Amino acid sequence: MKDYMVRATAADGAIRAFAVTSKHLTEEARKRHGTSPVMTAALGRLLSAGTMMGAMMKGEDDLLTLQIKGDGPGKGLTVTADARGNVKGYPEVPVVALPSKSDGHLNVGGAMGNGLLRVIKDMGLKEPYVGEVDLQTGEIAEDLTYYFAASEQIPSVVGLGVLVDKDGSVLEAGGFIVQLLPFTGDDVIKKLEGSIATLEPVTKMLARGFTPEVILEEVLTFFDVEVSGTMPVQFSCNCSKERVTKALIGVGKKNLRDMIDDGEPIHVNCHFCNTDYTFEVEELKEIETCSRDS
């Protein structure tokens, strides 16, 4: 099954919901960054959240960035997503070895430690919106649930999961976000709380072959779910040698001349997709001629 996301509503529009399967994009991220199982789980959870939160953005060119900075051995994660299902991300430390928790789950909270969750929304305004909260557990889903309540005043339930095989590859990945819109009645809230209380972990639902539609039916079991749209999602980085060249033009003639005088090629790495770009000395000389800096 290809990765995709669904949008839905329930309770006569009082609830909006998103669900995603992200196995392939998470596996793509794992391969690109060479992540260990616990960091694969951490990055995969944040990538899933990014795809759904990106879809909440209204403008086609709006960009969402999720950042986690912690004092754990994993140090942090960064994910960027747009409203069209494109997402990319990277870990600060790709390889972290930690014992699993007592329930057998990977210890993502231990890898992240204590720290901050930052949500940045670039909507083409003069300044981007920035929301920041303390990490509650470092397990990401709970931290995002807290963020929505504390920073956006939207009661939400977030579920995220990544199932990693014995060889480190991704077996399943995905999640859901369910939000109560303003003036939701107490009866709707009680029904939702009842269904959440008996809900299986996301990884178990994914392992049973649940699609995003079925996941939302499970989460919203006491409501009629109306799917309003579907969207393919994918790991996608817009870096290119041309874009890196433009960045090098911006460093100025003096810095470019220093690179040329070293007489060695330079290597530029994209953090998001881990692609390396090499510029030979002759290429640097050509770039120098394009620089306007005196």
N, C-alpha and C positions, 0 to 999 in steps of 0.2 A: 504494500500500500504506500502510495506517495504521501509525502508530508503535506498536510493542509490544515486550514483553520476554519471554524464555523463561528458565525455570530448568531445570536438568538435572543429572543425575549420570552418572558413568561409572566403570569399573574397580571394579565391585561396591561403589560408594559411597565409594571412596577419593578421588574427584575430584568437586567440585561446580563448576558452571559457570553463567554468566549471559551472555546476549547480547541486544542491543537494536538496533532501528532507530529513529532519532530525527530524521529529516529534518524533519518538520513542526514539532516543538517547537523545534528549533534555528532554523528559519526564523521562527517566531513570536518567538523571542528577538531575532533579528536585526532584525526590523521594529520591535519595541518600543524597542530601544536604538540603532538606527541604526549598527550596528557595521561597521567596515571588514573586508575579507576575513580578515586575520590574527586579528583579535579575534573574528570569527564562528567561526573554527576553534577558537580557544582556549576560548571560552565553550561552544561545542557539544561539545567533548571533555569538559569538566567536567560539563556537563548529563547527558551519556550516562553518565558514571561515577556521578553522583549518583543516577540512576534505579536503577542496578544495586545500588549500595551501600545505598540506601534500602530495597530489597527484602530485604536481609540483616537488617534490624532485625526484632525479634520482636514488639514491641508495636504495636498498631494506631495508637496515638497517638505512637509514637516519632518523633523527628525527627533527621535527619542534616544537618549543615552542612559543606561543604568550602570552605576559604578558601586562596587563594594570595596571598601578599604578596611582591612582587619589586621589584628596583631597575631593571627594564627600563622602557621607555616605556609599557607597558600597565599597570604598577603592580600590578595584581591582579584577582582574580575572587572572587565569592562565589556559592555554589549551595546551596540548601536542598531536601531531598527527604523524602518520607514513605514509608511501607511500602506505599502504595496506588497508586504510579505517578505521583504528582503531584510536579512539580519546577519550580523557578523559580531565576533567577539573574541577575546583572548584572556588567558589567565596571567597574572603576574608571575606565578611560579607553576610551570606545567606539571612537574612531577613532585608529588607529596605522598609519603607512605605513612598511613595511620591505621591502627587496628579498627576493625568494624565496631559499631556499637553493640550493646548487649542483645538488641533485637535482630542483629545480623545486617542492618543497613549501613551503608557507607557513611562515615562520620564527616559530613560536609560542614556541620557547625564547628567541629574541632579544627578543620582546615582553615576556616575563615576567622574564628576567634571573635574577640570583641572589636567593635569598630562602627563604621557608618555605612548606611545605604544612601546613595545620592541619585535622584531622578532629575534629569535635565531635558527640558522640552524646548527645542529650537523651532519656533513657529513663524520665523521670518520677521519678528519684531526687533526693536532696537537691542533688547537684552533678552536672553533666554530665561524661561522659568526654571528655577532650581529649588527642589524640595529635598530636605535631608533629615533623616532620623537615625537614631542609634539602632544598631543591630539588636534584635531581641533574642534570637537563637543562632543566627548564622546559617540556618537551614534554608533560607531564601524565601520559601513560600510564606512562612509566618512573618518574616520581616516585611514582605510586600503587603500582607494583610494589615499590619500595623501602620505602614506608610500611608495606605489609602485612608485609613481612619484618622490618623493624626495630621497629615498634610493636606489631604483633599476632602476630608470630612465625608467620605463615601464608605459606608459599611460594606465590607467585601469579604469574600472567602476565596483564598487562593490555594490551589493544589498543584503541585509540580512533582514530576518523578522521572528518573532515568534508571533503567535496568542495564547493568553492565555484565557481559559474558565473562567466562573464566579467562579468555584470551585478551580481555580488556576492550573488546569491541562493543558497540552499543546494540543491545537487543531491542530495547524499546525506549521511547522518550516522549514526553508530552505533558499536558496539564490543562487546567481550567481556571477561569476567573469569573466569579459570580458577584454581581453588585446590586445593592438595593438603591433604587432611585428615591429622591425626596418624597416625603409624605406616604411612604409605604405603610400599610396598615399592620397592626400587631398580629392579626391572624396570618398574614403572609410571612411575617418574620418567624412566628412559631412553627409554621409548616417547614420553612427552610431549615431552621435549627434542628427539627426532627429528622430531616433527611440527611443532613450533614453528620449528625451524631452516629449514624449507622453506616456511613460511607466507607467503602474499601479504599486502601491506599491507591494512588494513581498508578503505581507500577503494577499492582495486581489487576486493575482494570485493563491496562494496556496489554499485559501478558495474556489476558483472556480474549484478546482480539477486539476490544471495544473501539469503535470509531469515535471521533469527536462528538458526533450526534448522539451516540449511545451513552457516552460519558455524561453529557448534559442531561439526558433523560434520567440517569442514575442520580446525579446531583440534585435535580429538580423533580424528583420522583412524584411529588404531590401536586405538580402543576402540568398544564399543557404547554409544551415547548414549541415555539414557532421559530424555525430557522429562517433568518433573514438574509443570509448570504454565506458563500464559501469562498475561500481564497487559497491558492497554492502558496506555500512558504518555502524558503530556501536560504541556505548560507550563501551570501553574495557580497563580494568586496569590490568596490569600484576603483581600486588602485590600478595604476598602469605606469609604464615607463614614462609616458608623456606627462602624467600628473607629477611624478617624481622630478622630472626635468624642470617643470615649472617651479617646483619648490626649490630646486637648486639655483635657478635663476634669481630667486628671491634672497639668497644668502649674501649676495653682493660680490663684486669683482675681487675684493681683497681676499675673502675667504676662498673663493674659487681659485685665485692665483696660488694661494698656499697649498691647496690640494694638487694643483698641476705641478708645482715645484717639487712636491714629494715624489713625483715620478711613478706613482703606483695607482692602480685602479681603485676606485672607492666602491663600497658595497652598502646599499641602503635596504633596510628590512622594513616591511609593512607589519606592524604589530598585529593587526586584525587577522590577516590571512597567512602570515609567516612567509610571504613571498620575498625573495631577495632580488634586487636589481643591481647590476654591475655597470659601472661607467668607466670606460677606458680613458686614458689621458687625452687622447685625441677628441673624444666626445666631450670631455670637460672643457677643452679649449673652444669647441664650438658653442658650448653653453655660455662660456665667458663672454663671447662676442655679443650674446643676447642680453647680458646683464646691463642695466642702466646705471648701476651704482658706480660712482667714480672712486 
